[in-house]
Amino acid sequence: MSVKRAAAVAASAVLLGALATGPGGTAVASTTAACGINPGSITSGGDLAHTSITASTPPTAEHRTGRHMFTPGLARISSTWTYTVLNPVGYYDSAYVVLGSSLYFAQYGEGTDSRPINTVKRIGGGWDKFTAFEESFYWGTTNRSTKYGLRNDGVLFRWSNGFSKVSSYPGFSSVKTMTLISETATYDTFLATTRGGALYTIRIPVTTPMKPVVKVVRASTWGSFEHLVAEKRGAQSTLLTAIDKDTGSAYLYAVGHANGTRDGDQGPRQGPGHLQGPRLLPQHRRRQRAVVRRVGPQKERAPATVAVAGARCRSGQKSPPKSPPPKSQPPESPPPKSPPKSPPPSPPPSPPPSPPPSPPPSEPAA
């Protein structure tokens, strides 16, 4: 069985409009193919929507609507969607999705017996105050799966061993949006924007107690963006899509190794590409990862990777960096740059208590 992460944290409640793209940044693959990224969404109608963006000159985008999965208007946030290939045949796509105030695990696909897979399983209630949820995977000399949730009071939660072990860390109330950009044996890294317009990396070691390490990448001009979608390209390069829901614009950046303000990102240049689609659900977007991992009892030294359409980038393109159009932002306190001396408050049980599982709001479409 193999797994391909197809990160879906669906986009914002507007039409995606003008598409801008940044030229290839540092440490990108030297081939003739342009970079590609696949943001997507859960629409207000409960459908899964997908968009393929190629960072060519000019940039191009193709939009399509997929399977109907959820009751219209209920989906709030979603984790990365994971595409799993079954042995000897079959597949399924899966993700955690918050519907109303409850967390669900959703799957669709085709089983090894050729029967359709369509399940929406309730995990628990009390999730209406969360603004982001993500799950990271790492398979190598050690294997691990870790889940993260950001609550609207700025507390960042981490769950391991399913939901049985929980840690938390306060101080992220200024974070506007965040996206996972790196998974290793010893830490996960998120890229986050703040309401004041700053861009940060948040590196979270797997050790306990939870002690995130925060570094500023850009001090301003990123406040326009409500959503980020990232895809790793090579060892030190990331293709980043930043979405401004107010104007319906999606900006593409080639970002080098995230190393604070020394990071070699290339600002966007406006392209004539135009991306049209249905109205998308707030706080949901979809990105496609070009990563295939074998899972099971066998040992594996490192994840196997494959190139999908648009997965490799041009190199040698250079132009002066340009910042996106800034917006006026209220004053803010940046995320903490070092752990506080006093321990964080005890986290609540995870997930919060809820009554016995009940059927999902609607049966998923066949």
C-alpha positions as MATLAB code, in Angstrom:
seq = 'MSVKRAAAVAASAVLLGALATGPGGTAVASTTAACGINPGSITSGGDLAHTSITASTPPTAEHRTGRHMFTPGLARISSTWTYTVLNPVGYYDSAYVVLGSSLYFAQYGEGTDSRPINTVKRIGGGWDKFTAFEESFYWGTTNRSTKYGLRNDGVLFRWSNGFSKVSSYPGFSSVKTMTLISETATYDTFLATTRGGALYTIRIPVTTPMKPVVKVVRASTWGSFEHLVAEKRGAQSTLLTAIDKDTGSAYLYAVGHANGTRDGDQGPRQGPGHLQGPRLLPQHRRRQRAVVRRVGPQKERAPATVAVAGARCRSGQKSPPKSPPPKSQPPESPPPKSPPKSPPPSPPPSPPPSPPPSPPPSEPAA';
ca = [
       0.000    0.000    0.000;
       1.318    3.456   -0.817;
       0.209    6.905    0.209;
       0.205   10.229   -1.632;
      -0.553   13.310    0.427;
      -3.048   15.583   -1.282;
      -3.301   18.379    1.178;
      -6.736   19.879    1.296;
      -7.431   22.788    3.473;
      -9.950   24.306    1.113;
      -9.871   27.994    0.069;
     -11.870   31.087    0.834;
     -15.429   32.235    0.141;
     -14.780   34.120   -3.063;
     -14.004   33.568   -6.695;
     -10.298   33.175   -7.267;
      -9.402   35.920   -9.686;
      -6.144   37.306  -11.039;
      -3.262   34.879  -10.835;
       0.251   36.114  -10.157;
       3.375   34.032  -10.025;
       6.912   34.384   -8.777;
       9.865   33.114  -10.810;
      11.775   30.023   -9.777;
      13.600   30.627   -6.500;
      16.643   29.032   -4.946;
      17.360   25.324   -5.025;
      14.654   24.366   -7.514;
      15.005   21.498   -9.956;
      16.627   22.305  -13.286;
      14.214   20.937  -15.894;
      12.101   22.324  -18.711;
       8.798   21.847  -16.881;
       7.197   24.659  -14.934;
       6.296   24.396  -11.259;
       2.812   23.186  -10.501;
       0.561   23.266   -7.463;
      -2.995   22.045   -6.926;
      -5.038   24.129   -4.479;
      -8.614   23.047   -3.980;
     -11.649   23.493   -1.819;
     -14.810   22.204   -0.268;
     -17.466   24.385   -1.846;
     -20.418   25.909   -0.028;
     -22.489   23.190   -1.697;
     -20.434   20.417   -0.066;
     -18.533   19.405   -3.221;
     -14.799   18.769   -3.511;
     -13.287   21.191   -6.037;
      -9.806   21.047   -7.537;
      -7.605   23.541   -9.370;
      -4.338   22.798  -11.169;
      -2.037   25.824  -11.419;
       1.109   25.879  -13.548;
       3.612   28.634  -12.762;
       4.445   29.200  -16.407;
       4.688   32.558  -18.179;
       1.870   33.483  -18.211;
       0.519   31.247  -15.440;
      -2.304   28.868  -16.313;
      -5.033   27.292  -14.202;
      -7.630   24.579  -14.739;
     -10.618   24.220  -12.415;
     -12.920   21.228  -11.947;
     -15.579   20.164   -9.459;
     -15.373   16.650   -8.050;
     -17.376   14.446   -5.725;
     -20.233   15.665   -3.537;
     -19.321   14.732    0.049;
     -21.022   16.911    2.661;
     -24.240   18.703    3.553;
     -24.136   22.207    1.986;
     -22.865   24.930    4.292;
     -21.560   22.722    7.131;
     -17.864   22.234    6.282;
     -15.594   24.710    8.102;
     -11.993   23.475    7.979;
     -10.168   20.473    6.578;
      -6.818   18.770    6.945;
      -4.607   17.615    4.102;
      -6.339   14.979    1.976;
      -4.287   11.789    1.699;
      -4.467    9.526   -1.353;
      -3.775    5.890   -0.411;
      -3.160    3.120   -2.968;
      -4.312   -0.311   -1.766;
      -2.853   -3.728   -2.577;
      -3.434   -5.362   -4.996;
      -5.985   -2.849   -6.354;
      -8.058    0.015   -5.023;
      -7.514    3.427   -3.448;
      -9.078    5.960   -1.129;
      -8.834    9.690   -0.384;
      -9.183   10.698    3.260;
      -9.036   13.758    5.536;
     -10.260   15.207    8.813;
     -13.062   17.742    8.290;
     -14.879   19.951   10.794;
     -18.622   19.959   10.016;
     -20.410   22.453   12.219;
     -18.942   21.873   15.687;
     -17.851   18.238   15.207;
     -14.713   16.640   13.790;
     -15.192   13.872   11.207;
     -12.892   11.509    9.348;
     -13.996   11.356    5.701;
     -13.042    8.753    3.086;
     -14.013    7.989   -0.486;
     -12.596    5.664   -3.131;
     -12.715    2.013   -4.197;
     -11.828   -0.996   -2.049;
      -9.807   -4.074   -2.975;
     -13.138   -5.829   -3.681;
     -14.045   -3.079   -6.203;
     -16.816   -1.799   -3.923;
     -17.108    1.969   -3.429;
     -15.771    3.538   -0.227;
     -17.908    6.415    1.113;
     -17.677    7.056    4.850;
     -17.935   10.100    7.106;
     -17.128    8.998   10.678;
     -17.703   11.316   13.617;
     -14.686   11.701   15.950;
     -16.084   14.112   18.550;
     -17.643   17.492   19.301;
     -16.347   20.819   20.568;
     -14.423   21.828   17.430;
     -16.347   24.985   16.546;
     -13.651   27.210   18.092;
     -10.806   25.761   15.982;
      -9.559   27.723   12.976;
      -7.058   25.221   11.536;
      -6.393   21.471   11.622;
      -3.565   19.512   10.009;
      -1.970   16.071   10.152;
       1.696   15.374    9.410;
       3.253   12.043    8.456;
       6.821   10.823    8.491;
       8.067    7.390    7.416;
      11.760    6.575    7.568;
      13.988    4.988   10.177;
      11.145    5.971   12.526;
       7.452    6.356   11.701;
       5.088    8.896   13.192;
       1.769   10.655   12.647;
       1.006   13.948   14.397;
      -2.103   16.134   14.374;
      -2.256   19.890   15.029;
      -5.150   22.229   15.770;
      -5.175   26.014   16.248;
      -7.922   27.359   18.505;
      -9.316   30.873   18.133;
      -7.780   31.969   21.460;
      -4.279   31.364   20.055;
      -3.583   27.997   21.703;
      -1.859   25.530   19.369;
      -2.611   21.875   20.177;
      -0.652   18.781   19.165;
      -1.938   15.201   19.311;
       0.102   12.012   18.897;
      -0.708    8.300   19.178;
      -4.087    9.005   17.649;
      -5.739   11.531   19.973;
      -4.530    9.941   23.214;
      -1.508   12.191   23.880;
      -2.028   15.956   23.783;
       0.260   18.947   24.238;
      -0.477   22.646   23.839;
       1.294   25.992   23.576;
      -0.320   29.452   23.880;
       0.554   32.728   22.196;
      -0.570   32.338   18.572;
      -3.638   34.583   18.643;
      -2.156   36.843   15.946;
      -1.866   33.983   13.430;
      -4.201   34.474   10.486;
      -3.427   31.334    8.469;
      -0.808   28.583    8.447;
       0.310   25.741    6.189;
       2.577   22.734    6.730;
       5.810   22.975    4.701;
       8.121   20.328    6.201;
       7.913   16.959    7.978;
      11.030   15.261    9.366;
      11.807   12.602   11.962;
      12.381   15.232   14.665;
      10.168   18.246   13.849;
       7.391   19.715   11.696;
       7.488   23.219   10.202;
       4.579   25.524    9.395;
       4.580   28.788    7.439;
       2.166   31.307    8.976;
       0.913   34.834    8.329;
      -0.330   37.222   11.010;
      -3.086   39.806   11.064;
      -0.429   42.515   11.136;
       1.060   41.308    7.840;
       4.139   39.381    9.020;
       5.283   36.011    7.668;
       6.748   33.490   10.141;
       8.021   29.939   10.263;
       6.877   27.844   13.220;
       9.119   24.834   13.828;
       7.686   22.308   16.284;
      10.044   19.611   17.626;
       8.409   16.258   18.377;
       9.789   16.345   21.929;
       7.676   16.905   25.041;
       6.884   19.440   26.423;
       5.865   21.201   23.235;
       8.212   24.143   22.509;
       7.683   25.798   19.099;
      10.537   27.835   17.610;
       9.277   30.919   15.755;
      11.286   32.953   13.216;
      10.220   35.982   11.224;
      10.616   35.639    7.449;
       9.043   38.953    6.425;
       7.953   41.679    8.834;
       5.154   43.105    6.683;
       3.094   43.057    3.433;
       1.593   39.568    3.981;
      -1.598   40.700    5.723;
      -3.633   40.581    2.505;
      -3.663   36.790    2.475;
      -6.274   34.680    4.223;
      -4.964   31.295    3.065;
      -1.639   29.657    2.216;
      -1.037   26.462    0.232;
       2.490   25.039    0.032;
       4.161   22.224   -1.875;
       7.723   21.043   -1.319;
      10.000   21.117   -4.356;
      13.317   19.360   -3.855;
      15.322   19.492   -0.642;
      15.202   23.243    0.003;
      12.514   24.793   -2.178;
       8.779   25.300   -1.652;
       6.139   26.496   -4.102;
       3.740   28.709   -2.162;
       0.277   29.903   -3.189;
      -1.082   32.851   -1.188;
      -4.805   33.576   -1.584;
      -6.411   36.978   -1.064;
     -10.131   36.305   -0.661;
     -11.076   40.009   -0.819;
      -9.797   40.419   -4.377;
     -10.023   36.777   -5.431;
      -6.321   36.751   -6.325;
      -3.873   33.873   -5.992;
      -0.149   34.725   -5.883;
       2.575   32.150   -6.507;
       5.994   32.325   -4.842;
       9.102   30.178   -5.177;
      10.517   30.054   -1.654;
      14.018   28.872   -0.822;
      15.060   27.162    2.405;
      13.119   28.853    5.213;
      15.841   30.516    7.263;
      14.361   33.620    8.830;
      14.764   36.932    7.009;
      17.623   35.455    4.952;
      15.161   33.181    3.185;
      15.478   33.420   -0.592;
      11.886   33.911   -1.652;
      11.027   35.456   -5.006;
       8.125   37.911   -4.976;
       5.249   37.528   -7.439;
       4.980   39.110  -10.834;
       1.499   39.725  -12.187;
       0.416   37.297  -14.852;
      -2.596   37.439  -17.176;
      -3.909   34.074  -15.978;
      -7.456   34.192  -14.574;
      -8.924   31.515  -12.314;
     -12.695   31.098  -12.131;
     -14.669   28.716   -9.963;
     -17.601   28.354   -7.577;
     -17.826   30.224   -4.321;
     -15.501   28.436   -1.957;
     -15.868   27.712    1.719;
     -13.977   29.970    4.151;
     -10.788   28.450    5.568;
     -10.663   25.563    3.105;
      -8.157   24.941    0.356;
      -6.566   21.985   -1.355;
      -2.992   21.348   -2.422;
      -1.526   18.301   -4.137;
       1.704   16.834   -2.874;
       3.958   14.888   -5.198;
       4.917   12.371   -2.537;
       4.295    8.623   -2.485;
       5.033    6.715    0.705;
       4.917    2.979    1.214;
       3.237    2.003    4.442;
       2.933   -1.321    6.220;
       5.155   -3.643    8.232;
       8.130   -3.366    5.892;
      11.004   -1.078    6.853;
      11.878    1.911    4.720;
      14.825    4.241    5.003;
      13.238    7.227    3.302;
       9.974    8.146    1.583;
       9.806    7.406   -2.131;
       8.957   10.475   -4.198;
       7.484   10.791   -7.659;
       6.979   13.736   -9.976;
       3.414   14.523  -10.991;
       2.230   16.959  -13.624;
       3.894   20.292  -13.000;
       5.835   18.952  -10.027;
       9.255   20.148  -11.095;
      10.386   23.719  -11.568;
      12.360   25.853  -13.944;
      15.611   27.290  -12.702;
      17.572   30.321  -13.756;
      14.635   32.749  -13.803;
      15.410   35.920  -11.932;
      13.598   39.186  -11.393;
      13.510   41.803   -8.628;
      11.396   40.656   -5.671;
       8.044   42.371   -5.397;
       5.696   42.370   -2.426;
       1.926   41.834   -2.733;
      -0.338   44.855   -2.310;
      -0.401   45.690    1.426;
      -3.549   46.275    3.434;
      -3.962   48.367    6.531;
      -3.716   46.090    9.540;
      -4.440   46.558   13.239;
      -1.510   46.456   15.653;
      -0.561   43.008   16.852;
       1.807   41.140   19.057;
       3.998   38.714   17.093;
       4.033   35.023   18.035;
       6.438   34.186   20.865;
      10.029   33.763   19.777;
      11.024   31.679   22.785;
       9.153   29.525   25.319;
       7.756   31.330   28.369;
       9.319   30.602   31.721;
       6.073   29.373   33.206;
       4.536   26.171   31.806;
       1.448   26.501   29.568;
      -1.955   25.766   31.070;
      -3.096   22.166   31.135;
      -4.726   21.264   27.801;
      -8.286   19.995   27.683;
      -8.907   16.338   26.875;
      -8.719   15.640   23.189;
     -11.022   15.606   21.436;
     -13.463   17.375   23.778;
     -16.116   15.119   25.358;
     -19.153   14.453   23.233;
     -22.231   12.235   23.325;
     -22.128    8.792   21.681;
     -21.409    8.950   17.944;
     -24.385    9.861   15.816;
     -24.847    9.650   12.039;
     -23.169   12.414   10.047;
     -25.313   15.355    8.939;
     -25.947   13.612    5.627;
     -24.982   10.450    3.871;
     -22.073   11.019    1.474;
     -22.974   10.786   -2.148;
     -22.173    7.551   -3.911;
];
